[in-house]
Amino acid sequence: MAETIRVLYSFPHKLGADRICTTAWYQVHGADEAGARVLVCPSSITRPLPESVEVRPTLARGRARVPYRLIGRRRAFALHDYVVSRRLERWADVIDVVHVWPLGALRTLKVAARLGIPSVLERPNAHTRFAYAAVAEECRKLGITLPDDHEHAFNADILAHEEAEYKLATHLLCPSDFVARTFRDEGFPEHRLLRHQYGFDATRYSPSDRVLRGDQGLTMLFVGGCAPRKGLHYALEAWLASAASARGRFLIAGAFVPGYAERLAPLLAHPSVEVLGHRTDVEELMRRSDLLVLPSIEEGSALVTSEARGSGCVLLVSDAAGAVCVDGVHGLVHRAGDVVALTRHLDSVEGDRALLATLRATSLAGVADLTWSAAGRRLVDVYRHTLATDRAPGRAGLDAALARMS
């Protein structure tokens, strides 16, 4: 039997809340289920974990929490990082691998390097320099400006902080080939990029027994923040250029960033397009839809793509969406920004319902490999690889980290 891996999991947000907080909660749960011994240090926790997971919040005690709005997110992240780094000093003898998240890890990574404990830095998105540039260019094309506080509005301090974390970490955890590619393009060697994956909750997302008749129109769904980086404008252009829009429906579930809906108003006004706003019934929307479209220009690995596959939706996604999807097998993949290709894919499934049925059946046949349990097993395998290849005496670990920063 393999030796139990002991993991310190540091997360500077509310574990179990929405977006990445949900991702992190499922990661911890999956790693525990896969046999790792996880000691998780979130800033706070909103959803309980199994008793086998030891939870030690950094910025909360009982119901009391340090208010991020009062002290500011960056100060809260720094305080979290300080607390975790001090704990790591005390726990060094019982920790094999340190798993950290962006913007709350500099001190912890330095301590891990000095102690010779290998570290993995979660990369829930592409290299931040690439993401900033890609989003800025897309906004320029559209003639809109993101709010200053938007997560993808350029911020030199955040970029410098994250790039320092990149250099200190032993490995970067990349949830998609696209993410890994953006780091390779910035000069990161292959051995520092480890591939893992995210998942979906099979207790929430499951297919319906709905059968689409040949005389019925397709229902295509978009789920996510309606912002330029998600490529909704490309989806709308392709939909209206396709024969599918003549008798089908395009449902858009998500809130728009300022200025984006106004820019897209003529496209959104088409009678086949339904803007639903933010929704909490995404699983039901997916069960009633035939297609999930996500033409992102940059992404980490969008959870909605695996959730859609688990719900029986056929994926129409860009090669930057980070979807677990083989083109022509589980769905249809186009090059980011290629409206002509996306239009062709829409016409293909509109005109050939046998193709649509085959893609759906093949996609559903592989969803067991997309669950959070499967993701947890893969993550623990990554931990084992890291421990087997990168555990080093403290000085050697620190020297390696300093060399990466030079």
N, C-alpha and C positions, 0 to 999 in steps of 0.2 A: 504494500500500500504506500502511495506517495506521501511524503512528509507534509503536514499541514502548513500552508503558507500563512504567515502572520502579517497583516496589512494595516498600516495607519492610513486612513482615508480622510483627507482634509478637504472640507467644502465650505467656502466662506459665505454661503447664502442659507436660506431657510430650506432645509432638506424636506422634500415632500410637497413643496408648493408647486407652482406651475412652471412650464418651460424647462430650462436646464435643471431646475430643482426636482422636477419629476424624473428626468433622466438619471440624475445622481441617486435618487432613492431606489430606483429599479436596479441600478448598477450594484449598490450595496447589497440589496436583497438577493440579486442573482449570484454575486460572489459568495455570499454566505451559503446559499443553497448548493453551490458547486463545491463547498468544502473548505473555503478559506475562513480563517479566523479574522474577522474584521473589527477593528476598533475605529469607529467613525467619530470625527470631530467636526460637526457642522457649526455654523454660527448659532443656529437654533433648529428645532425640528417640529414639523407640523403634522406628521403622520407616523404612527408607531412602526417600528421594525421588529423582526423576530427577537425573542429574548436572547438568542445565541449571539446577537450583534451587541457589542458594548458601545453605548452612545454617550459621548462626553461633550456637550455643547460648550462653545467658547464664549458666546455673548448672551447667554440666557441661563437663568436658574428658575426652575418651576415655570410660572406664568410670566415672570419678569424678563424682558428682553432689552438689550441696548438699542435705543431707537436710531436706526440708520438715518432717518430724515434730520434728526437733531445734530448728529456729529458728522454726517456725510458718508457716502458709500466708501470712498477711498480710505478714509480714516478707519472706518469699521473693518474693511478688508485688512488693513495694516495691523490693527489690534488683534484680529483673528489670527493672522500669520504669526505675530509675536507669541501669542498664547500657545499655538501648536508647536512652534519651534522650541519653546521652553519645555513643553511636555515631551517632545522627542528626545531631548537631552536625558530626561529621566527614564524614558521607556526604551532606550537604545538596545538593551539586551533582549527585548521581547518583540522587536519589530524586524521583519525581513525586507519589506518593500514599502516605500512611501508613495501614495497616490495623491496628487494635488490637482487643484483647478486654477485657472488663470486669475491673475490680479490679487491673489491672496496667498502667495507661496514663496516669495524671495528669501525670507529668513529661514523658512523651513527647508528649502532646497539647499541653502548654504550649510545648515547643520547636518542634513543628510549626507552631503558630500564629505564633510569633515569626519563624520562617523563611519564613512564607507558603506552607507546603506543606499542601495540603488533606488532611484526615484523615477516615477512616470508622471508626466504632465498631460492632463486631459486637454485635447484640442477639439472642442465642440464645433469649431468653425475653421475655415481656411486660415492660412497665415494672415495675420491682421493687416500687414502692409498691403498684401494682395487684395484683401477684402475692401479696405479703404479706397484703393485705386479703382477697383471694379465698380463699386457703388458710385463713386464720384463721377466716373465716366458715364454711367447709365443716367444719373441725374442730369448731367450736362446735356445728353441727347434729348431728354424729356423736357428740359427747361424748368426743372423744379429744384428747390433747395431743401435739404433735410433740416429739421430743428437742431439747434446746437447740441442739445442733450441726447440726440438719437444715438443709439449704440454704434451705428455705422457712419456717423459724422466724424470726420478726421479729428483726432486728438493726439498730439505729439507726445504728451506725457504718458498716456495709456500705451501707445505703441512702444515707447522706450522701455516701459516697465515690462510689458509682455515679452519683448525681445530679450531682455535680461533673463527672464524666466526660461525662455527657450534654451538659452545657452547653458544655464545651470543644470537643467534636468538631464538625467542620464538618457532618458528616452522620451519621445513625444508620442502620445497615443492618438492615432489617426483613425477615425471611424469610417473613412471612405478613401478610395484610391485618389479621388479628386483632392482631398485635403493633403494627403501625402505628396501629391504632385506639386502643390503650391509651396511646400517646404523644400522639396528637391530643387525647384526652380530658384529658390533663395540660397542654394548651396549646402543644404543639410545632407550629410551622407546617409546612405540607405540604412546602415546598421542602427542609426538613432531613431528611425521611424518605425514604429510597431503598429500593425493593423489589428484593430479589434472591431466591434460592431455594436450598434444599438439594437433595440428590439421593440416588440409590441406586446401588450397584455391580451393574451388569448381569452381571458375571462370577460373582456369588454368588447373586443372586436372579433366578429365572426360573420360568415357570409349568410345571406338569405337564400331561400329557394326560388327567388324570383327568376322567371324565364323571360328574356326579351324576345318579343315577336318581331318578325321581319318588317311588319308594317308600323312598328313603333319607332319613335325617335330616340336617339341616345341621350342619356343624362350624364353630363360631365361636371365634375366637382373640383373646385379649387379650395384648399383649406390653408390658412396661414395669415401672417401679417401682410396686409396689402401694401407693399412697398416696392420700389424699383428693383431691389435685389432679387425678389421672388419671381420677376418676369411676368407678372400678370398681364401687362400690356401686350407681350408677345402672345400669350394665350388667347387674349381677346381678338387680336388681329388674325390669328390662325383660325379661330372658331368662326369668325364672320366671313372668312375667305373660303371656308369649307362647306361642302354640301350638308354637313351635319347640322348646321344652324337653321336650315330650312324647316326642320320638323322636330329638332331636339331642344334640350334645355341646358344652359350653362349656369350652374349655381356657384356663387362666390361667398364663402364663409370666412369672414375676417374683417378687422377694422383697418381703415385706410390711414396712412400718414398724411399730414396736411399737404394739400395741393395736388395729390396724386389722383384722387377721384375727379377733381375738377379737370385735370389734364385729360382724363380718359372718358369724360362725360359723353361724347358722341358714341363711343363704343358701348358704354354701359347702358345707353338708352335703347339699344336694340331689344325688341320684344322677347327674344329667346334668352336674354341674360337676366338673371335674378340675383340682386345683391342682398344677401341675408344678414350682413353684419356679423358681429362676434356671436358664436354659437357654443352652447354647452352640450349639444346633442350630436356631436360629430360622428359618433359611431352609427347612429341611425341614418344620418345623411349618407354615409358611406354604404350602408347596406342597401340604400335605395338608388345608388348611382352605379353606372356602368364603367366610368372612367375617372381616374384621378389625374389631373394635370398639374405639373409643377415644373415650369420652364426657368428655374433659377439661373442667375448668372454667377452666383457663388453661394456656397452652402457648406454645412458640415456633413451631416447625414440626416436629412429631414425625417423625423419620426413618423410623419403622416404617410410617407411612402410605404413603410412596413405595415402600419395600421390599415392602410387601404388594401394592400395585398391580403391581409388577414380577413378583410371584409368582403373580398371578392371583386374589388375594383381592378381593372386593367390599368397599368401605369402608362402615361404619356409624359415622359420626364426628360429634362436636359441632362447632359453628361456632367453638369456641375451640381446636380441635386443630391448627390451622395446616396442615391437609392441602391439597394441590393436588387439589381435587375439586369438580366442579360437581354440585350436587344434582340427582339424577335422570339424570345423564349417566354419571359415573364411579363413583357410589355414592349413598348417601343421607345427608343432613346434617340434624341436629336442633339446636335451640337448646340450649346448655349447660344441663344440669339438667332437661331436659324428658323425663321417663321415659315419659310417654304417647306422645310422638312417636317415641321410640326403639322402644317396644313395637310401635307401628303399623308401623314400618319392618321390624322383624323378622317380623311377621305377613305383610307384603307379599311378602317374598322366600321365606318358608316356603310360602305359598299359591300363589305364581305363579313357578314355576321358569323360565318363559320370560322374565320380568322379570329374574331373577337372571342368566340366560345373556346377555341383552342388555347389562346393566350390566357384566358381566365382559368381554365382547368389546369394548365401547367403551372401557373402562378400559385394557385391554391395547393397544388401537390407539394410545393416546397416550403410552405409557411412554417412548418415545425422548426426549421432552421433559423427562423426570424424572431422567435419568442425571446423574452427577457431571460428565460432560463438558459436558452442556447447562448445568448450574449454573455451571461455570467460564466458559463463554462469556458468560453473563449477568453474572457478576461483573466480568469485564473490561470489558463495556459500561458497567457502573456506574462503574468506575474512569475510563473515558474521559469519561463525562459529568461526573464530579467535576472532572477536570483541566481540561476545557473551560470550565467555568462558575465554578470557585472558586479557581484559582491567583491569588495576590495577592502584592504586595510584603510583606515581613515585618511592617512596622508595621501595615499594614492588616489582615493576618490576625490579629495579636495584638489589635488594637482590636475586631475582630469577635467574637473569643472572649471578651474582657472584657465586651463589651456583652451577650452571651448570659448571662453570669454575674450581671449586675446585676439 
